[in-house]
Amino acid sequence: MNTRTVEIGLFFSRIMIGLIFVLHGWSKFEGGISGTVGFFESIGVPGFLASVVAVIELAGGAAMILGLGTRVFAAAFVAIMVGVLFTAKVGAPFLNGTELDYMLLAGSLTLLFTGSRFLALDQILSRQSNVRQNVSA
């Protein structure tokens, strides 16, 4: 396996994880955030965190799709998924319960440790910055 194929695999993971988080963030705002605030409070989580989580999921998911701050948002997604597993999903069965949550956690951990450079704006901006630095030197 070469570096290029690994990067393409990470790219597909980055896109899918970003898309899932965008959709979950969007769904928290759809019809008003108050329902999500109420749910958070019903499981003992401060209601204001509903907006924080929704914004991180929505903006972070979009940024991840674009390849902006992939590792930063992957770390935020890890924190969110650990929070989900220890609050909203505690005691839920693995099958038909938490398997998606664990998969999102594992995928986010993978991107946290590896990043994803293929078709990522971070990589493109980094290359442009390096070119500018080499030209001015």
C-alpha positions in Angstrom: 0.0 0.0 0.0 1.4 3.4 -0.9 0.9 6.8 0.6 -1.4 7.9 -2.2 -3.9 5.1 -1.6 -3.9 5.7 2.1 -4.6 9.4 1.6 -7.5 8.6 -0.8 -8.9 6.3 1.9 -8.6 9.0 4.5 -10.2 11.5 2.1 -13.3 9.3 1.8 -13.5 8.9 5.6 -13.0 12.7 6.1 -15.9 13.4 3.7 -18.3 10.9 5.2 -17.5 11.9 8.8 -17.8 15.6 7.9 -21.2 15.0 6.1 -22.6 13.0 9.0 -21.7 15.7 11.5 -23.0 18.5 9.2 -26.4 16.7 9.0 -26.5 16.0 12.8 -25.6 19.6 13.5 -28.2 20.9 11.1 -30.9 18.6 12.6 -30.3 20.2 16.0 -31.2 23.6 14.6 -34.1 22.4 12.4 -37.3 23.5 14.0 -35.4 25.4 16.6 -32.7 24.5 19.0 -35.1 24.4 22.0 -36.0 20.7 21.5 -32.3 19.8 21.6 -31.8 22.0 24.7 -34.6 20.2 26.4 -33.2 16.8 25.5 -29.7 17.8 26.9 -31.3 19.0 30.1 -33.4 15.8 30.4 -30.2 13.7 30.5 -28.4 16.0 33.0 -26.3 18.0 30.5 -26.4 21.8 30.7 -28.8 23.1 28.0 -26.4 25.7 26.6 -24.1 22.9 25.4 -26.8 22.0 22.8 -25.9 25.1 20.8 -22.2 24.6 21.3 -22.4 21.0 20.1 -24.7 21.9 17.2 -22.3 24.6 16.0 -19.3 22.4 16.3 -21.0 19.6 14.4 -22.3 21.9 11.7 -19.2 24.2 11.2 -16.7 21.5 12.0 -18.3 19.0 9.7 -18.3 21.5 6.8 -14.7 22.4 7.6 -13.8 18.7 7.6 -15.4 18.2 4.2 -13.2 21.0 2.9 -10.1 19.8 4.7 -9.8 22.8 7.0 -8.6 22.1 10.5 -9.2 18.4 10.1 -7.3 17.4 13.2 -8.7 20.2 15.3 -12.3 19.3 14.4 -11.5 15.5 14.7 -10.5 16.2 18.3 -13.7 18.1 18.9 -15.7 15.2 17.4 -13.9 12.8 19.7 -14.9 14.8 22.7 -18.5 15.0 21.5 -18.7 11.3 20.8 -17.3 10.4 24.2 -19.8 12.7 25.7 -22.6 11.1 23.7 -21.6 7.6 24.8 -21.4 8.5 28.5 -24.7 10.5 28.6 -27.3 10.0 25.9 -26.3 6.5 24.9 -25.2 5.1 28.3 -26.7 1.6 28.6 -27.8 1.4 25.0 -27.0 -1.8 23.2 -24.2 -1.9 20.6 -26.4 -3.2 17.7 -29.2 -0.8 16.8 -27.9 1.6 19.5 -24.3 2.8 19.6 -22.5 1.2 16.6 -22.7 4.5 14.6 -21.4 6.5 17.6 -18.4 4.1 18.0 -17.7 4.3 14.3 -17.8 8.1 14.4 -15.5 8.0 17.4 -13.1 5.6 15.7 -13.1 7.6 12.4 -12.5 10.8 14.3 -9.6 9.3 16.2 -8.1 8.1 13.0 -8.3 11.6 11.5 -7.0 13.1 14.7 -3.9 11.0 14.5 -3.3 11.0 10.7 -5.0 14.1 9.3 -6.1 13.9 5.7 -4.2 15.8 3.0 -5.8 14.6 -0.2 -7.9 17.4 -1.7 -7.7 19.3 1.6 -7.7 23.1 1.6 -5.2 23.0 4.5 -2.7 21.2 2.2 -3.4 23.5 -0.7 -3.0 26.6 1.4 0.2 25.2 3.0 1.7 24.5 -0.5 0.9 28.1 -1.6 2.4 29.5 1.6 5.6 27.5 1.0 5.8 28.7 -2.6 5.5 32.3 -1.4 8.1 31.8 1.2 10.5 30.2 -1.3 9.9 33.0 -3.8 10.6 35.7 -1.2 13.7 34.0 0.1 
